Amino acid sequence: MGRREGNERTQRRRRSVSVLIVVFFILSPFLLLGLMLWTPLSKYAPKELRLLTRHLQHVPISKLRACRCDSEVEVIFERPDGLRIAGSLYGGKGNAERPGILLLHGNTPLGRKLGFYEVLATLLSKRGAVVLSFDFTGFGESDDPFLGSAKGLWENGRDVEAAIDYLLRLQNIDPARISIIGHSRGAIFGFEVGIRRPEIKNLIAIGPPRRVTERMQDPSDRDYFWEREIQTRAQIYKKSFPPSFTKALWLEGFLDSDMEKHIAYFSQTHHKPLLLIDGERESAKDRAYLKNYYDKIEEPKSYLTIQNSDHYGNTWELGGFDLYDQGVMSDTADGILKWMNAMSEV
């Protein structure tokens, strides 16, 4: 073998080794991640990575999307008692009249900034709606509700009233097409106010509180939800409830939020159109309850189950981004707007 041939062979080996080194450094983070997440070492992985892995068990990679789903305008409006409410307006630009939607969040310290609400509001606005998403007093960036009332959290209906009044002042809202979407706890106040306010044409409840009275019979459930309220308040306002807001008063309000109290209204003919939505991956008991509720009430009504969806539409937050399942969230937004359009033609 000549010297030239030997040098070429050596160079090829060096290039091969170099390629292997590059490939190793490219793949090693993913190999390490896999080792940490799919082995007993997973308990030592960062919380965000464990959360990502849990979601990816149900969300196909081809459907995974990420966005900074920021609103077009951040707004502040007030209740009649002066408490300030922080809101986000999506699709509010332009003069053409569009359907108006109030989006009411559930029991989360993040309020309107939770990924599910940001993604849903963005998708609805891109499909032609104006969406006002806001923080209830006691959540997110809105005022402490106990500055205005001893009942505090259970006066969130007043927030919805103020939000309706704000939405009606916008020039590009079609007053004949205003709907409320309430998710989880937010659905209760959507029912409470939407039923009595004539400006609200449609009611949509996504994963509303179900089996409330049944669950409050269980002391462990009562303790869980009460502690959750305490932790939420501490996280947002860095203080506890005032002494006047006792566990008994909280429980009284919680029981009063039962969907059952509205069944008499929805059992009448000519009630406002109601769309009930659940996720395929929500608990079997909750889904059975909602379907039974639907069967007991009168038209106009519709029921939509979002395939492969959990309670939050397969969304979560990671590193300042909203990650979501495009299939699930598109089905949710499309299903809502298709139903709203159908109701406007009735």
C-alpha positions as CSV (number, residue, x, y, z in Angstrom):
1,M,0.0,0.0,0.0
2,G,1.4,3.4,-1.0
3,R,1.8,6.3,1.3
4,R,-0.8,8.3,-0.6
5,E,-3.4,5.5,-0.3
6,G,-2.6,5.2,3.4
7,N,-3.1,8.9,4.0
8,E,-6.4,8.9,2.2
9,R,-7.6,6.0,4.3
10,T,-6.5,7.8,7.5
11,Q,-8.3,10.9,6.4
12,R,-11.5,9.0,5.7
13,R,-11.3,7.4,9.2
14,R,-10.8,10.9,10.8
15,R,-13.8,12.2,8.8
16,S,-15.9,9.2,10.0
17,V,-14.9,9.8,13.6
18,S,-15.6,13.5,13.2
19,V,-19.1,12.7,11.9
20,L,-19.7,10.3,14.7
21,I,-18.7,12.9,17.3
22,V,-21.0,15.5,15.7
23,V,-23.9,13.0,15.6
24,F,-23.2,12.0,19.2
25,F,-23.4,15.6,20.4
26,I,-26.5,16.3,18.4
27,L,-28.3,13.2,19.7
28,S,-27.0,13.1,23.3
29,P,-29.4,15.6,24.7
30,F,-32.3,13.6,23.3
31,L,-30.8,10.3,24.5
32,L,-30.3,11.9,28.0
33,L,-33.9,13.2,27.9
34,G,-35.2,9.8,27.0
35,L,-33.2,8.2,29.7
36,M,-34.6,10.6,32.3
37,L,-38.2,10.5,31.2
38,W,-38.8,6.9,30.3
39,T,-36.8,5.2,33.1
40,P,-36.9,5.3,37.0
41,L,-34.7,8.5,36.6
42,S,-37.8,10.4,35.5
43,K,-38.5,11.6,39.0
44,Y,-35.3,13.6,38.7
45,A,-36.3,15.3,35.4
46,P,-37.4,19.0,35.6
47,K,-41.1,19.4,36.1
48,E,-41.6,21.1,32.7
49,L,-40.0,18.1,30.9
50,R,-42.1,15.6,32.8
51,L,-45.2,17.6,31.9
52,L,-44.2,17.6,28.3
53,T,-43.7,13.9,28.3
54,R,-47.1,13.3,29.9
55,H,-48.9,15.4,27.3
56,L,-47.0,13.8,24.4
57,Q,-48.4,10.5,25.4
58,H,-51.7,11.8,24.0
59,V,-50.8,14.5,21.5
60,P,-49.4,13.3,18.2
61,I,-46.1,15.1,17.3
62,S,-47.7,16.0,13.9
63,K,-50.5,17.9,15.7
64,L,-48.3,19.6,18.3
65,R,-48.2,23.4,17.9
66,A,-46.7,26.3,19.9
67,C,-47.5,30.0,19.9
68,R,-47.3,33.1,21.9
69,C,-51.0,33.7,21.7
70,D,-51.1,37.3,22.9
71,S,-54.1,39.4,22.5
72,E,-54.3,42.4,20.3
73,V,-55.2,44.8,23.1
74,E,-55.0,44.5,26.9
75,V,-57.8,46.3,28.6
76,I,-59.0,47.4,32.1
77,F,-62.7,48.0,32.9
78,E,-64.5,48.4,36.2
79,R,-67.5,47.1,38.0
80,P,-70.0,49.6,39.4
81,D,-68.4,49.2,42.8
82,G,-65.0,50.4,41.3
83,L,-63.2,47.0,41.3
84,R,-60.9,46.8,38.3
85,I,-61.0,43.8,35.9
86,A,-58.1,43.0,33.6
87,G,-59.0,41.7,30.2
88,S,-57.6,40.7,26.8
89,L,-59.3,41.6,23.5
90,Y,-58.8,39.4,20.5
91,G,-60.0,40.4,17.0
92,G,-61.1,43.8,18.2
93,K,-59.6,45.8,15.3
94,G,-61.7,47.0,12.3
95,N,-65.1,48.4,11.8
96,A,-67.0,45.5,10.3
97,E,-69.5,44.0,12.7
98,R,-68.5,40.6,14.0
99,P,-69.9,38.0,16.5
100,G,-68.9,38.9,20.1
101,I,-67.8,36.3,22.6
102,L,-67.1,36.5,26.3
103,L,-64.7,33.8,27.4
104,L,-64.9,32.9,31.1
105,H,-62.0,31.1,32.7
106,G,-62.1,28.3,35.4
107,N,-60.5,28.0,38.8
108,T,-56.8,28.8,37.9
109,P,-54.5,31.4,39.4
110,L,-53.4,32.3,35.8
111,G,-57.0,33.3,34.9
112,R,-57.2,34.4,31.3
113,K,-53.5,33.7,30.7
114,L,-53.8,30.0,31.0
115,G,-52.8,28.4,27.7
116,F,-56.3,27.0,26.9
117,Y,-58.0,30.4,27.0
118,E,-55.2,32.1,25.0
119,V,-55.2,29.5,22.3
120,L,-59.0,29.3,22.1
121,A,-59.4,33.0,21.9
122,T,-56.8,33.3,19.2
123,L,-58.4,30.6,17.1
124,L,-61.9,32.0,17.5
125,S,-60.7,35.5,16.5
126,K,-58.9,34.2,13.5
127,R,-62.2,32.6,12.4
128,G,-64.1,35.9,12.6
129,A,-65.2,36.5,16.2
130,V,-64.3,39.3,18.6
131,V,-63.3,37.7,21.9
132,L,-63.1,39.3,25.3
133,S,-61.3,37.1,27.8
134,F,-60.9,38.5,31.3
135,D,-59.8,37.6,34.8
136,F,-62.5,37.2,37.4
137,T,-61.9,39.3,40.5
138,G,-59.8,37.0,42.8
139,F,-57.8,35.6,39.8
140,G,-55.0,36.6,37.5
141,E,-54.5,40.4,37.4
142,S,-57.9,41.6,38.6
143,D,-58.7,43.2,41.9
144,D,-59.3,41.4,45.2
145,P,-63.0,40.7,45.3
146,F,-63.1,41.1,49.0
147,L,-62.5,44.8,48.6
148,G,-66.0,45.1,47.3
149,S,-68.1,42.3,49.0
150,A,-68.0,40.0,51.9
151,K,-69.0,37.1,49.6
152,G,-66.0,37.7,47.4
153,L,-65.5,34.8,45.0
154,W,-69.2,34.1,44.8
155,E,-69.9,37.6,43.4
156,N,-68.1,36.9,40.1
157,G,-71.4,37.3,38.3
158,R,-70.9,41.1,38.8
159,D,-67.6,40.7,36.7
160,V,-69.6,39.1,33.9
161,E,-72.1,42.0,34.0
162,A,-69.3,44.5,33.7
163,A,-67.7,42.5,30.8
164,I,-71.0,42.4,28.9
165,D,-71.3,46.2,29.2
166,Y,-67.7,46.7,28.0
167,L,-68.2,44.4,25.0
168,L,-71.4,46.2,24.0
169,R,-69.5,49.5,23.8
170,L,-67.2,48.2,21.1
171,Q,-68.1,49.4,17.6
172,N,-67.4,46.2,15.7
173,I,-69.7,43.9,17.7
174,D,-72.9,42.6,16.1
175,P,-75.4,43.0,19.0
176,A,-77.5,40.2,17.6
177,R,-74.7,37.7,17.9
178,I,-73.2,37.8,21.4
179,S,-72.4,34.6,23.2
180,I,-70.8,33.5,26.5
181,I,-68.4,30.6,26.6
182,G,-67.7,29.4,30.2
183,H,-65.1,26.8,30.9
184,S,-65.2,24.8,34.1
185,R,-66.1,27.1,37.0
186,G,-66.6,30.0,34.5
187,A,-69.6,28.2,33.1
188,I,-71.6,28.7,36.3
189,F,-71.3,32.5,36.1
190,G,-72.0,32.2,32.4
191,F,-75.3,30.6,33.2
192,E,-76.1,32.9,36.1
193,V,-75.7,36.1,34.1
194,G,-76.3,34.9,30.5
195,I,-79.8,33.6,31.3
196,R,-81.0,36.9,32.6
197,R,-79.2,39.4,30.3
198,P,-81.2,39.8,27.1
199,E,-78.1,40.8,25.1
200,I,-76.7,37.3,25.4
201,K,-78.0,35.1,22.6
202,N,-76.2,31.8,23.2
203,L,-74.7,29.9,26.1
204,I,-71.7,27.5,25.7
205,A,-70.4,25.4,28.6
206,I,-67.1,23.6,28.2
207,G,-66.5,21.0,30.9
208,P,-68.7,22.8,33.5
209,P,-68.6,21.7,37.2
210,R,-70.4,18.4,37.4
211,R,-71.7,16.3,40.3
212,V,-71.2,19.3,42.7
213,T,-73.6,18.2,45.4
214,E,-72.4,14.6,45.2
215,R,-68.8,15.5,45.5
216,M,-69.3,17.9,48.4
217,Q,-70.7,15.0,50.4
218,D,-67.1,13.6,50.5
219,P,-65.0,15.3,53.2
220,S,-61.8,14.7,51.2
221,D,-63.3,16.5,48.2
222,R,-64.5,19.4,50.3
223,D,-61.0,19.8,51.9
224,Y,-59.3,19.5,48.5
225,F,-61.3,22.3,46.9
226,W,-61.2,24.6,50.0
227,E,-57.4,24.2,50.2
228,R,-57.2,24.9,46.5
229,E,-59.0,28.2,47.0
230,I,-56.7,29.1,49.8
231,Q,-53.6,28.4,47.8
232,T,-54.9,30.3,44.8
233,R,-55.5,33.4,46.9
234,A,-52.1,33.1,48.6
235,Q,-50.4,32.8,45.2
236,I,-52.1,35.8,43.7
237,Y,-52.5,38.2,46.6
238,K,-50.0,36.9,49.1
239,K,-52.6,36.8,51.8
240,S,-55.4,34.6,53.2
241,F,-59.1,35.1,53.1
242,P,-60.6,37.6,55.5
243,P,-61.9,36.0,58.8
244,S,-65.5,36.6,57.7
245,F,-65.1,34.3,54.7
246,T,-65.3,31.0,56.5
247,K,-65.1,27.5,55.1
248,A,-68.9,27.2,55.7
249,L,-69.6,30.4,53.7
250,W,-67.4,29.1,50.9
251,L,-69.2,25.8,50.9
252,E,-72.6,27.5,50.8
253,G,-71.5,29.3,47.7
254,F,-69.9,26.2,46.1
255,L,-73.2,24.2,46.5
256,D,-75.1,27.1,45.1
257,S,-73.0,26.8,41.9
258,D,-74.5,23.4,41.1
259,M,-75.8,23.2,37.5
260,E,-78.9,21.5,38.8
261,K,-80.3,24.9,39.8
262,H,-80.6,25.9,36.2
263,I,-82.3,22.8,34.9
264,A,-85.8,24.2,35.4
265,Y,-84.9,27.1,33.1
266,F,-83.4,24.8,30.4
267,S,-86.4,22.4,30.7
268,Q,-88.7,25.2,29.4
269,T,-89.3,25.6,25.7
270,H,-87.8,28.7,24.0
271,H,-84.9,29.0,26.5
272,K,-81.6,30.4,25.1
273,P,-79.7,28.0,22.9
274,L,-77.2,25.9,25.0
275,L,-74.2,24.0,23.7
276,L,-72.6,21.5,26.1
277,I,-69.0,20.4,25.4
278,D,-66.9,17.8,27.1
279,G,-63.6,16.1,26.3
280,E,-63.3,12.4,25.5
281,R,-60.5,12.0,28.1
282,E,-62.5,13.6,30.9
283,S,-63.7,11.3,33.7
284,A,-66.5,8.8,32.8
285,K,-68.6,9.9,35.7
286,D,-68.4,13.6,34.7
287,R,-69.2,12.8,31.0
288,A,-72.2,10.6,32.0
289,Y,-73.5,13.4,34.3
290,L,-73.3,16.0,31.5
291,K,-75.0,13.7,29.0
292,N,-77.8,12.9,31.4
293,Y,-78.2,16.7,32.0
294,Y,-78.4,17.2,28.2
295,D,-81.1,14.4,27.9
296,K,-83.3,16.1,30.6
297,I,-83.4,19.6,29.0
298,E,-85.4,20.9,26.1
299,E,-84.4,22.2,22.7
300,P,-82.6,24.3,21.5
301,K,-79.6,22.3,22.7
302,S,-76.5,20.6,21.3
303,Y,-73.8,18.3,22.7
304,L,-70.3,18.1,21.4
305,T,-67.6,15.7,22.6
306,I,-64.1,16.7,21.5
307,Q,-62.2,13.5,20.6
308,N,-58.9,12.8,22.4
309,S,-59.3,16.0,24.5
310,D,-58.7,16.4,28.2
311,H,-60.3,19.1,30.4
312,Y,-58.0,21.7,29.1
313,G,-58.1,20.8,25.4
314,N,-54.6,19.2,25.5
315,T,-52.9,22.6,26.1
316,W,-50.2,23.5,28.5
317,E,-47.6,26.3,29.0
318,L,-43.8,25.8,28.6
319,G,-41.1,28.4,28.5
320,G,-43.4,31.3,27.8
321,F,-45.2,29.5,24.9
322,D,-48.6,27.9,24.7
323,L,-48.3,24.4,23.5
324,Y,-51.5,22.7,22.1
325,D,-53.0,19.9,20.1
326,Q,-53.9,21.5,16.8
327,G,-56.6,18.9,16.1
328,V,-58.3,19.2,19.4
329,M,-58.3,23.0,19.6
330,S,-59.3,23.4,15.9
331,D,-62.2,21.0,16.5
332,T,-63.2,23.0,19.6
333,A,-63.2,26.4,17.9
334,D,-64.8,25.2,14.7
335,G,-67.5,23.3,16.6
336,I,-68.4,26.4,18.6
337,L,-68.5,28.8,15.6
338,K,-70.4,26.3,13.4
339,W,-73.0,26.0,16.2
340,M,-73.2,29.8,16.8
341,N,-73.7,30.4,13.1
342,A,-76.5,27.8,13.0
343,M,-78.2,29.4,15.9
344,S,-78.1,32.8,14.3
345,E,-80.1,31.4,11.3
346,V,-82.9,30.0,13.5
